[in-house]
């Protein structure tokens, strides 16, 4: 045995010296509780397990070897890594049917923290968490210590000495594997109160390289002898009855009336008879509870309510309605929640107030009932439906004249909110005022008057509707959003000529652009800026695909606003007759148009009389610093090559669809330091943010002066969207792609940054010397490549990367490693301002 372990250690040591990340082993040495001896803990990256192109020295997830070069011994051994149904090729039902044999031992998957228990020859117990043991000062919660303390209490209660227990483990060369479930120590998703808490024994592994675990009847006998909580288990004779049982439990979301995370199934491979594990995780209620936990944490951290959810929109909003007032009034509750306590209590308080259990909410009939009573039927349009109109235009297209014509026609039922009339720092005030007007029972439609000539502006409006709708309207109010496009690629030259003539002829009759003040050349320059930034409507892709109706208009004459108003009326009447039941007469439309021509802006700033008086330069407040990816097409080429190489072994269809259907991000970047980390982060995050702010102070002052100049001269400065400014001094970083991650919501890639650890920097000057202190604050540097599901925030990439690193990624997540010889890329440092 010793020689076999020595060979294993040699392979592990070799794997730990690899320069690349693929198949790399990581070693840490820990002291054993109450002993002078030490053990080495060995682990691998989560994404390396189960890969056809990676051979690991051992597949154990949790491995502790005595720190003794002459006589190494496996002290504790976890299970070989196993996967959820359909997560990999070898857990698909067809593969299991063809390659495994029963009996299939089905054990309940406990929801706690895993604990390994073994022993040394001298009778010392060795208690480990997944990858560590012994006293530690670098963590605020020592799982191994908590597990050992509970074990000693358990043995005392059963009149068993620790040496007696240790002797049996050592003689039989076993690791006892238990799940420590105790809400007073650490809450997870499912509840373990005073009666349920304890060490749930679910495995006895032989301490050897090859995975071998004892059957559950022996596990139960051992557990009863030493006072462990018993892991519920049953046996199914064949794969077909097993599948029927698992799918039945999944529909019910429970087993024997109890909510649980799922099952672990133990069987054997046909042919060689080796042990084979896989798991069957329930999607619910686990995911619903986890969603409640995550939206609560986000509210506590950011003070902002989340309105976009993957599932359970209605009940999650009800949960937040209940939870937010409690959180706002109880600082202790908020503090404890972020430490991992009170999660289940808050959830149970809500369920109690709601009058249903989680299982009742998830019961199919109950869901149908809730949908019928409470959910929004977005397809239903009736007298209660409200409407918003978003124009897509540039200066001089006649959108305001058209809007005023329509509101003149449908007085009291239509309202008009003009962005140029809004002052103040609240970027979302345009939408808030629109929704406030829409909340009037008499108002059916609001024309939200802003140019929206860029995709990001249209996307922003949709996001604001989602975010603020329920502040002004009932949760079940149905809003239909109509797009009105005043121009397309085909008629740009004609529109440019007509709009220029209109703007020059109206003189000073505008809130921000006045001919007297700016002069003809400057006004034409302002308009030219809009044309350069204009992005035509693309109803095949989000956000333009989200419009319930898109009306395409023409700006082909000086009176096109009249014909455009008629076209809008005609198309709305055809699509939504509830909003326009009858088309007004030509005489009434003409009268409304004539009145609109007399419209004067409510707020026209006075011309600055004292030209010597200049407003002070307001310093910018960046939202984050980033590395801007200039060669993004090369990045996507690498992604395409990677998925093509692996499409026979991994389901890469989601990534291919992203590449082929323009779901990729318009711009790619690596976030280096964010303002939240500067304000609320750890000491390192705050230090790096401060260094970025100091290093780029001069550049930010230059940009501030530039923006002030644009404002003084009436040039458009869009305060509602993020603007990115290159640092223009050659500062850059170098990187190569690491792993590609994706699930059904997002696609992202980790990056390996070229760094100078001595300077704590990844940012170089133009001469390639590192700038001390300019580093990446994210634990996992990454690039968001594409959004697959509408409403997903780019920041979710960070969540997915950490889920893979922590081993908590669900079955929808996938990972592929880029080749070790991937090219090195450069990216310029940018300042991002909101």
N, C-alpha and C positions, 0 to 999 in steps of 0.2 A: 504493500500500500504506500509506504514512504517513497519508493522510487517512482511510483505512478504520480504521486502528488508533486514530487520534484520536477518531473517532466511538465506537469501542468503549470507550475510556477514559472519555469523557463519560458513557456509559451506566453504566459501572461506578461512577464517582464519584457519580452520581445515586442509584444503588442503595445506596451506602454511607451516604447521608445519611438513609435511611428511619428513621422513629421506631419502626416495628414490625419484628418479626423476619422476617416472611414475605418471602422473596426478597432479604433484606439481603445486601450484599456487604461483605467484610472485607478491608482493605488493610494490608499491613505492608511496610516498606522494609528491604532488606538490602544490605549491601556485598557485592561480588563478590570471591571469592578472588583475591588478587594483582592487584587493579585498583582504580583510584580511582572507578570508576563504580558505580552502584547499580541495583538492580531493585526493582520493586514486585510483591509476591506478592498475588494475588487469590484469594479462596475464598468459598464459600457454605456455609450449613448443609447437612449431608448430606440432611436430610429435605426440602429444597426441590427437589432434582433430580427430574425425571420426573413432576411434578405438573401436571395439566391446568389448574389455576387459578393457576399461577405461571409467569411468563415471565422467564427469567433472561437477562441480557445475553449470556452465552455459557455453554455447558454443559460446558466443559473442567474437568476435575478435576485441578488443577495448572496455573497460568498465571502466567508471569513476564513483565513488560513493563518495558523500559528506562525508568529514571526520568529522562525528558527531555521536558519539556512541549512543546518545539518539534518534536522528532523522535522520538516514542515508537515503539519497535519491539517486536514480540513476540519475546522472547529464547528462551523455552521454553514448549512447549504440551503438556499431557497429553492423554489420550484424553477424548472426551466420556464423561460418566458412563454406565456400562452396568449392567444388572441381571441377576440370576440367573433361571433358568427359573421361571416362575410367580410371580415376585416382584411384577411389575406386569402390567397388561393386555397390554402390547406384548412380553412374553416368554412368553406362553402359546403352546403349540404350534399351536393353531388360527390365532392371529394371525400367527405366523411363517410358517405354510404359505401363508397368503393374501397376505402383504405383503412377503415377502423372496424373493430369488432367489440361486442359487448362482453360482459355486462357493462352498462353505462351507469356509473355511480354519480348521482346528482346531489351536490351539496349547496346549501344556501350560501350566497356571497355576503358575508358580513360587511358592515360599513364602518370600519374603524381604521386603526393603524396596525400594520403587520409587525409581529414580534417573533424573533427567532430565539429559541431556548436550547442550549446544549451544555456540555460540561467538559472539564479537563480531568486528567487522570487523578489529580490530587483531591477531587471532589468539589472543585470550584465551579459554581454555576456561571455560565456565560450567557448573558441576555443582550440581544442586539435589536436595533430597529432595522429598517431595510438595508442601510449602508453604514451604520456607525454603532459604536458601543462606548461604554465608559464615561467618566466625568467629562463635561464639555462646558467651556465658557463662551463659545461662539454662537450659541443658540439660546433663545428664551424659553424653549420647551424641549426637554430631553426625553424623547419617547422611550429610549432604552431604559432609562432610570425609572420612569413611571411604570413601565412594564415589569421591571424587576421588583419594585416596591409592592405592586399589586400581587405578583406571584408569591412573594414571601408571606404576605398576609393570607393568601389563599392556602398555602401549605400549612401554616400555623393553625388555621381553622379546621383543617382535616388531620391534624396531629401527625403530620409527615415532616421529617427533618429535611433540610435542603440537601444534606449530604446523601441521604437515602435516594432522593429524587435524582441527584446528579449522578450517583453511581449507576443507576439503571440506564440513564441516557448514554453515559460513557461506554458501559459494557456492550450496549446494543449498537453503539456508533450512530446515534440518531440525533437529528435536530427536530425538536417539537416546534411546529409552526402554528401560531395563534393570531387571532385578531383582537387587539385591545380596544374594546368599545366602552367608552365612559365619557358621557357628556360633561361631567364636572372637570375632566382633564382637557378634552378637545372635542368640540362639536363638528360633526360632518353633515350629512344631509338627513339621514334617518335617525330616529330618536332612540337613545338608550338611557333610560332613567335609572333610578336607584336599584330597582329590582332586576333590570336587564343588563346592567353594566358588568363587565368582567372580561376574562380571557377566553375567547371561543376557540377551542382547539379544532383545527381542520386538517392537519397533516403531520405525518412522521416521515421525514426524509432520511435516507441513508447518506452518511457523510462520505461520498465518493464522487469521482468526476462524472461518471455516467448517472443520469437521473433515474433514481428508483425511490418510490414512495410506497408506504404500506397501505393496504386496503382499509376502508372506513370502519369495518367492524373492529379491527385492531386499534384504530385511532380512538374509537368510542370507549373501548375497554381501558385503554391507557388514560384517557381523559377522566373517566369515572373514578379511577384509582387515585388520581391526584387532584381532584376537585375542579377541573376545568368546566367551563360552560360547554354544553354539547352543541356542535354544529349539526343542524337538522340535515338529514340525508335520506335518499331513497334510491331505488335501483330500477332501471328500465332494461328490459332484455334485448331490445333491438332499436335500430336507429329510427324506425318509423314511429313506434310508440313514444320514443323520446321526443321526437319533433312535435308530435301532437300535444304531449304534456306541456312542453315549453311554450308553444304558441298559445295554448289555452291560458296559461298563467300570465303571459304577456298581455293578452286581451283584458284580463281581469286586473292586471297590475299588481297582483299580490299572490301569496302562497299561504294557504290555511288561514286566510283572513288578515294577514300581516303584510304591510308594505315592505318591499325589499328591493335591493339594487339588481338582483338577478341570481344566476346559478353558475357554479363551476362544474364542469362535467369531466369525469375521469374515465378513460377507457384504454384500449391497447391498439397498437398498429398490427394489421394483418402481416403475416410473414415472420417478422422477428419478435413480435410480442412486446415491443418496448412500450413504456407508459406514454400516454398522450393525453394532454389536457386541452380543453377549450372552454370558453365562457359564453354565456347567453345573458347579456345585460338588458334589463328592462329600460325602455325609453322613458316610461312614466311610472310613478309620479316623480321619479328622480330628477328628470330634466325640468319639470315645472318648479319644483322646490329650489333647484339650483338657480333657475332664472330669477326667482324671487330674491334669493340671496345676493346675486350679482347686481340686480337693479337697486337693491337697498344699499349695497356698498358704494355703488357709483353715486347715489344721491348723497350719502354721507360725505364722500370725498369731494364732490364737485358742487354740491348744493343745487344740482340741476336734475329735474325729473326726466327719466328716460321714457320715450313714447314709442320707440320702435322695438318690437320683440319678434323673435323667430316664430313663436307659437303663443297660444293662450293670451291673446291681446286683451280680451274682455276681463278675464279673471285677474290678470296681472295688474291691470289698471285699478280694479276693485281693491286688490291687495295694497297698492300704493296709496289709494285714497285713504285707506285705514292706517297704514304704517307711517306716512309722512308727518301727520300731526303729532304722533307719539315721539317720533325721532326729533322733531323740532323743539319739543318741550322737555326733552330728557337727555342732557349731555352725557350722563353716565351710560345710558342705553346705547348711544352712538359710540362712545369709546369702547365699551365692552364688545359691541358687535364687530368692530374692526379688529379686535383681538381674538375673535372667534367664539364669543360667548353670547347667549341670548338670541341666537339665530332661530333655534327651534321654538323657543318660547314666544317670540314675536309671530312666527308663522302660526303657531297653535292658537294664539289670541285672535288672529284674523279668522282662522277656520271656525273657531267657536262663535265669533260674532256673525259670521256668514251663515252659520247653521248647517254646514256640510263638512264632511271629511274630505281629504284630498282625493280619496278613491271615489267618492260620490261625485265630485266635480269632474273627474276623468271618466266616469261611467258613460258609455256611449249614449244612452238615452238622456242622461242629464246634460251632456254636451249639446245634443239636439235641442233640448228644451231651452237651454241658455241662449243658443243661437237664435231660436225663434223669438224669444222674449226680449233679448238684449243686444244681439250682435247687429252690426251695420250691414244691411243688404245693399252693397254698392251698385248692384244692377237695377235696383228699384228706383224709378224716378216718379215722384208724385208731388202733390201740392206742398209737401214739407221739405222738398229738396232745395238746397241753396246752391248758388253759382258764383264762381269767381272767373274773371276774364284777365288773362295775362297777355299783353302785347309782346311781339318780337319786332323791334323797330330800331331806327337810328333817328338822330335829330332831323326834324323837318318832314317826317313821313306823314304827319297829320294824325297821330294817334290821339292827342289830346282833343283836337277838334272833333274827331270821330267819337271819342268817349263822351264829350259834352253833348253832342248831337243825340246820342242814345239816352243819356240821363235826362235830357230835355223832353224826349218822347215819353219815357216811362217814369215820370216824376213819382216820388215817394217809394217806388219799388226798386229803382236802380240808384246806386250811389257811385261816386267817383272819388278815388283817393290818389293824389298826385305826389309822387316821390319828391319833386322839386320844391314842394311846399313844406317838407318835413325838415325840422332842425333838431339838433341835439345829438348825443352820442349813441343813443340806442339804435343799433343797426337794424333791428327787427321791427322798428316802430311802424314802417309801411304796412307790414302784414298785421300787426296788432290793431292798427286803426281800421284796416279793411275788415278783419274779423269782428271787431267791435260794432261796426256799421251793419255787418251781416247778421249780428245777433238780434237786431231789431226785428220783431215779428212781421212787420210790414215790408221789410227789405228782402228782395229775392236775389239780387245780383249786385256785385261790386266790381267795377272796372279798376284794376290795380295798375295804375299808370306809371310804368317805368320802362326804359328801353329794352332791357333783358336781351341784349344783342349777343351775349355770350352764353354758352351752355351752362357755365357754373352759376350764372345769375338765375337761369331758369331752375336749375337744381336747388338752389338756395330757397327759392319761393316754395317749392314743394316741401322741403324740409321744414320751413317755418310753419306751413299749414299743419303738418303732423305735430310739430312741437307745441303750438299755441292754440290749436283748435279747441281743445277741451277747457281752456281758460275762458272761452267766450260762448261756446255752443254745447249743447248736450252731447254726451259721448256717442249717442246713436244718430247724430245729425249726419246726413249724407251730403257731401259737397261735390259738385261736378265742376271740373276745371276746364275752361275753354281757352285754347290758344288762338291768337289772332296775329298771323304773320304778314307784315306789310311789305315784305320784299323777299326775293330769292336770288340764287346765283345768276339766273337768266337775264334779269332786267336791271343789273346794277348800274350800268352806264346811264340809262334813262333816269333812274331814281336819283343818282348823284346830281344830275343836272337840275331836276325839279326841286329836290330838297334844298340845294344850295340857293336857288332863286327864292324859295319860300323864306329861308332863314334870313337872307339879306333884306328881303322886302319887309319883314315884320319888325326890323330895327331893334328897339329896346323892349319889345313886348314879350319878355321871357324872364323867368326868375333868376337865371344865372348867366345867360349869354346875351350881352347887349352890344349892339353895333357901335354906339357912340363911345363906349368905354374901350372896347377891344380893337376896333378897326376891322375892315373887311378881311385883310390878310390873316389876322389872328383867328377870326371866326371860321374861315375856311380851313385853317389848320386844325382847329378843334374838331370840326366835322370829319376831317381826314383821319384823325385818330380813331373815331368810331368805326369808320369803314375798314381800317386795318384790323380791328379787333372783332369785326362782325363774324359770327358763326351761323350759317344758315340752319334752318330747321331740318332735323333728321328724325323722323317719326319711327324709324326702325330701332333706335337705341334710346336708352334713358339719358336725360330726363324727358326728351320730347315724346317718347313713347308713352309717357304717363298721362298725357292730355286726353280728356274724354272726347274732345272734338277739336280738330285743328282747321281753322278757316284761313285759306290763302287769299290774300288781297293783292291789289296792284296799285302802285303809285305811278300813274301814267299821264296825269294832267294836273293843272292847278286846282281843280275841283274834285280830285279823286276821293277826298274825305266823304263827300256826299254819296258817291257810288259805293264806297267801302262800307259806309253805315248801312246802306240798303242790302249789301251782300251779307253782312253779319246778321241782320234781321232775318233775311231769307233762310240762311242755313240753320240758325238757332230754331226758327219756327219749324223747320223740317225735322231736326234732330230732337229738340226739346220743346215741344208745343206747350208744355206746362209753364214755361217761362215766357214765351211769346205766343199766346193762343191765336191772335189774329195779326196780320201784317198791317201796319198803319198805312193810311193813304199817302200818295206821293206829295199831296199838298201839306200834310202834317209833317212829313219827313223834311220837306224843303224848309218849312217854318222853323223846325228845330235846328236845322243846319244853319240857317241865317242867324238865329240867335247865338249859336255856338261861335260864329265868326266874330261876334262882338265880345267874346269872352276875354277877360283880362286876368292875368295872374293875381292871386290873392297876396302874394308876397314877392315883391321885386326889390332886391337890395338897392339901396341908394348908391349912386356913383361916388367913389371916394374923392372927396373934395381936397383933402390935405394929402397931396402926393408925397410929402416928406415923411408922413407918419406911417411906419411899417409895423405890422404886427410882429410880435416876438415869434421866433422859431420854436415850435413845439417839438420836443424830442420824441422820436419814435419809440414805441414799446413793442419790440419783436415778440412774436408768439413762439418762434423756435428758430434754431439754426440748423442747417441741413447741408448735405452734399448733393448737389444737383447732378443727375445722371445725363450726360450729354449724348452718349452713344446708345440710347435705349433700344434701337433696332438690333444692335449686336447682342444686347441682353436677351431680347426675345428670340433671337436666332439660337442662342445657347439653350434656352428653355425648350424650344421646339425640337432641337436635336436630342436633348435629354429624354423628353417624353416619347419621341419616336423610337429610341433605343429600348425603352422599357414597356412599351404598350402591350407586349405579349404577356408580361408578368404582373403588370399593375394597371388598374383601370384609370387611364389618363384622359378619359373623354372630356372631363370638366375643363382641364387645362387646354386641350385642343380646341374646345368650343370657345374658350376665352380668346385664344389667339386668332381664331377664324371669324369671330363675330364682333370684333371691335369693343370687347369688354375690358380691354387693357386700360390702365391709367393714362391720362393725357400727358402727365409728366411723372417721372420717377425720381425718387430721392431717398437718401438715408438720413433719418432724423438723428441729429447728434446731441442736441440739448434743448429741452422744452421749458417754457416759463413755469409750468407747474412743478417741474423738478427744482427749478431755481427758488420757488417759494415754499414748497411743501416736501421736497425730496430729502434724502439723507445728506450727510455732511459732504460726501463726494459730489453728489448732484448739484448742490448749492455752490460748491467751489468751482465746478466746471462752468456753470451758468455765469457766475460772476466774472470768470476769466474771459469767456466769449464776449460779454458786455463791455469789458474794459478794452479788450484787444480791438474790437470793431467800433469803438466809440466815434472815432473820426469819420469812418465811412457812414455811420448812421446819422451823424450831424449833416453830412453832405446830402444824404437822401432826404432828410427833413427839410433842408433848404430848397431842394428841388421840388418837393411836393408843395411847399408853401408858395413857391414861384408859380407853379401850375394853378394853384387856387386863386392867387392874386390876378392871374391873367385869364381866368375863366375857363381854363382847360379842365376837362373831366378828370376827376379823381374819385374813383369808386371806393367809398369807405366800407362797402358792404361785403367785399370779398378780399381774399388773401392776395397780396402782391409779393413777388419774390424778386430780390435784388442781388445780383452777383456781387461778390466782394471786390472784384476788379483789381486785385493786387497779386493774383497768381496763387493764392492759397488754395490748396487742394488736398485730397487724400487718395490713396491707392487701395484697391480691394479686389477680391475675387469671389465668385459665387460659391456658396457652401452647400446648403440643402434647399430643395424646393418643397414647400409645404402647400397643401390645399385641402379644403373641405367643400361643402356645398355652398359656402358663403364668400370665400376669398381665396386668392392665390398670392403667395409671397415667397421670398427667397431670403435665407440668411446670407450674410456676407462675412468674409474674413478680412479684417482691416490690417493693413501694414502699419505697425505701431512701433514707437520707441517707448519701451516700458520705463526707462530711466527718466524720460521727460514727461511721462504720463500723457502721451499725445499720439494722435493719429493724423493730425493736420500738419502739412508741410508748406513752407513758403515756396516761391517760384524757384529758389535755388536748391529745393529738396531738403533743406534743414527743417527739423521739426519745431513747431511752436509750442513751447512748454505749457502744459495745462489744458490745451485744447483737445479734448478727448470725447469719446462717445459715452453718454450717460446710460444708454440702454444696456442691459446685461447681454442681450442678443441683438446685435446690429442686423438690420433687415431692410428689404425693399418691398413695398406693397406693389404687386404687379397688376392685379385686376380684381374688380368686385364682381362676383357672380350673382349675388342675391341683392336685390334692390333694398336700400335702407341700411346696409352693412357699413359701419364706419371703418375707415382705413386703419384706425388704431386697433381694430380686432386682430390685425396681423401679429401684433405683439402678444396678444392673448394666446393665439394659436401656437406661436413659437415656444412660449413657456409651457403650454400644455404638453407639447411633444417632449420638451426637455424634462418635465416633471413626471412624464409617464401617465398623464391624465387625459390625453387626447382621446376623443370618442371614435366610434367606428367609421364616421364619415370622413375622418382626417387621413391624409396620405402623405408620404414623404419619399423623395428620391434625392440621392446625393449626386452633385455635379462631379465630374472627373477631377482627379488630383491635378491634372495638367491644364485645368481651365485657365484662360488668359487673365492677366491682371489688367484692371481698368482704372481710369482716373476719373475723379468727379470734383467739380469746383464748389467751393464753400459759398453758401447763399444765406441771406438774411430774409426771414419770412415775416411779413407784417400783416396783421389783420386790420 
